[in-house]
Structures are given as structure tokens and as C-alpha cells.
Amino acid sequence: MTGLALLTAPGARAEDANDLSTPEKLGEALFFDTNLSKNRTQSCSSCHAPDHAFTDPRETPAAGGAVSLGDDGTSLGDRNAPTAAYARFSPAFGKSTKPGLYHGGQFLDGRAADLAAQAGGPPLNPLEMGMPDKASVIARLKENPAYVRAFDTLYGNGVLRSPDTGYAAMTKAIAAFEATPVFAPFDSKYDRYLRGEEKLTEQEELGRVLFFSQQFTNCSLCHQLNAQGGTPGETFSNYEFHNIGVPKNEAARAAAGLKPDSRDLGLAQNPALKGKDKKAQAGRFKVPTLRNVAVTGPYMHNGVFKDLRTVILFYNTYNTQNPARHINPETGKPFAPPEVAENISIKELETGPALDDKRIDALVAFLKTLSDRRYENLQN
């Protein structure tokens, strides 16, 4: 037993991964190593579990699965852990070609420029892995002689002597692993359909046509990367930042100990933004990939919706005047108001006509075809 199969087995230890001969293999061991957290209970894979499409499957007190529990066993974040699958395709953070918009980066607010920068965040975050500083992380790495040998071989003799160079090498290795096909196999039913290996059902095909249509839905305005719809390698995100008026997750924020009147301002909390620009970007979050979306609930940046169909019904509220269509089926009440009411992308949201049940169900059916082959058995 080697590699990913070994490291996801019950009781597996990073030390058991004997082959650390490449950055990818070293990064794989690090990705699953709980020794890199303060109490040695949490690894990258805790919040990005391979068996759950690289999201967090754990339930958390009073917040369900909306937010993640930290290494200390009590701390909670206020955002839903995004999937690490297909993350390598997000461009570096920067201004979009569209006026007033940003795109790219890692995390929901784009604050990390790339995979390596993202990998460096959680170990030092007190709400996550909780290590006090880079030197403490390097000390944990040095506990494992196999790591020391691997880092010396791959990143230069003595690279772990300096906390800064050692930490940078660690994040590069984790990023190398996250850039492998393990995270982006492109083997969903949709991919197999594109290759002529499988046929879509009538309902799935209707959903596909609707999704890529610029007349009947607004889906592809934000959830299409390639210029031409229906081409291989589509990640189903343009990586822009938008505010779509998502309601506040009151329960999750309360569980995290945040004040009732607090708001998650999204992109405005990215330290790269200054002054008036911060205000103009308040409430915007990076458009997520729709790869594996059928198995990565709860949904939205704060996990406020549990069901995928609810998400589509929420989008549909911008296009329908029918009062019944403004009811959240998960609460039996009208959808709550936006957490951040300013900067909502009304133009994109109001594109297209209202959807009936047949078309909503077809879109759900199509989105289920985007699950990687290994996760198809997790779908309802």
C-alpha cells in the first residue's frame, strides 16, 4: 500500500509514506500529517478530505457542517471550507479585465496568490491548525528524519535550518501535490460524455443546454472559464468575485462567537485592497468551481443552504415575481435578506427568464454529472 491509499487508511501516519522522492510525494505526506498542528489532531486533509471531494465532512456544534472546527477542539471559522479540488486552475489574484472586478487567488477572498501561499495559511491560523509560528512548524518537520532527508534532497541541503526557507519549501511541496491529477482528474460523467464514452439522459441534456445558454439561464456568465461552452478542461468558474446577495448564516456566526450585527465582507477583507476599493468590493466572494458541487454541500461561502436545489431556487428569486418562488424550502419562510446588501451583481443575476420546476430539476441533474467518478456514489 502506497501513496494516497496508504495515507487515507485508518491509523495512517505521515511517517509511513516511505517514498518522499519528489515534491509531489513529499507534499502528499505533509497534506495528511496531523503533527503539523498544535495539538497534533488536524492536517490539511481534515478540512479537505479526499473521500469527500476535498471538503470538510465533519459536523460542528450548533453549525452543522457549515464551518470547520479547529485543532483546539473549540474554535470555529465563519466560512465554509471550499474544495481544494481543481484549485490549481485559479489564476493569481488581480484585477479582472472587466472594470471594477477582481479575479483569482486562493481562499474565498483571494488573499493568497497561489496554492503555495494558501498552504501556508492554515498551520499558523489560531482558528485552524494553531501553530504559533513558522519555527514551531519547522521543529515538527525536523522530528521526522525522513522529512529532513527529503527536504535536503529536493530543496537544498539545510533548507530547514531557516524557518522562512523551510516553511516556503513546505508550502511548495504541498502545492505540488495539490497540482496533481488526484485533485483534478476530469473524469466525471460530463467529461466522459465529451469524450464520447457516455451519453447523458434526456433530463441531463436539457440541463446542459440550459446551463450553457445565454438566453435561458445566467449560469455560464460566472461559471464558465473557457470561451466556448462544452469544451474539455472546463472548471465551471471564471474566478471573478461577485456578491449574489447570500443571506447571513446566523447559526454559524453565533456558534463562532461573532456578534449578531457582524458581517462577512468577503473580498473587502483581502489585505491587498485599500481605501475606497475595499468598500466597492464588500460582500463579493470568489466564484467557486462547480466540479463536484453535488457532493460538496452545504453551499455558499457560509454554508447557509444545505441542498443544491435550494441554491438554484435562490438564484431564481432574481428572475421571478411569483411569491411562492421566494420561499426557502429549507425553512418554509421567504429567503432572508442579503448579508451584505451593497455591490450585488444585479446585472448578472437578473439575466434570463424565471425557471419552472422542470428546468430547475434539469439543472440539478446536469450539475450531478460534474462529480468526479470516485464521488458519484456519494450523490443522492
Secondary structure as UniProt FT lines:
FT   HELIX           3..7
FT   TURN            10..11
FT   HELIX           14..16
FT   HELIX           23..31
FT   HELIX           34..36
FT   TURN            38..39
FT   HELIX           44..47
FT   HELIX           50..52
FT   TURN            53..54
FT   TURN            61..63
FT   TURN            71..72
FT   TURN            85..86
FT   HELIX           87..89
FT   STRAND          94..95
FT   TURN            99..100
FT   STRAND          102..103
FT   TURN            108..109
FT   HELIX           115..119
FT   HELIX           122..124
FT   TURN            126..129
FT   HELIX           134..142
FT   HELIX           145..155
FT   TURN            157..158
FT   HELIX           159..161
FT   HELIX           163..178
FT   TURN            181..183
FT   HELIX           189..194
FT   TURN            195..196
FT   HELIX           202..212
FT   HELIX           219..222
FT   TURN            229..230
FT   TURN            232..233
FT   STRAND          240..243
FT   HELIX           250..255
FT   TURN            256..257
FT   TURN            260..261
FT   HELIX           267..269
FT   TURN            271..272
FT   HELIX           275..280
FT   TURN            281..283
FT   STRAND          284..286
FT   TURN            291..292
FT   HELIX           293..295
FT   TURN            300..303
FT   HELIX           308..316
FT   TURN            317..319
FT   HELIX           323..326
FT   STRAND          327..328
FT   TURN            329..332
FT   STRAND          333..334
FT   TURN            342..343
FT   HELIX           346..349
FT   HELIX           357..368
FT   TURN            369..370
FT   HELIX           373..378
//
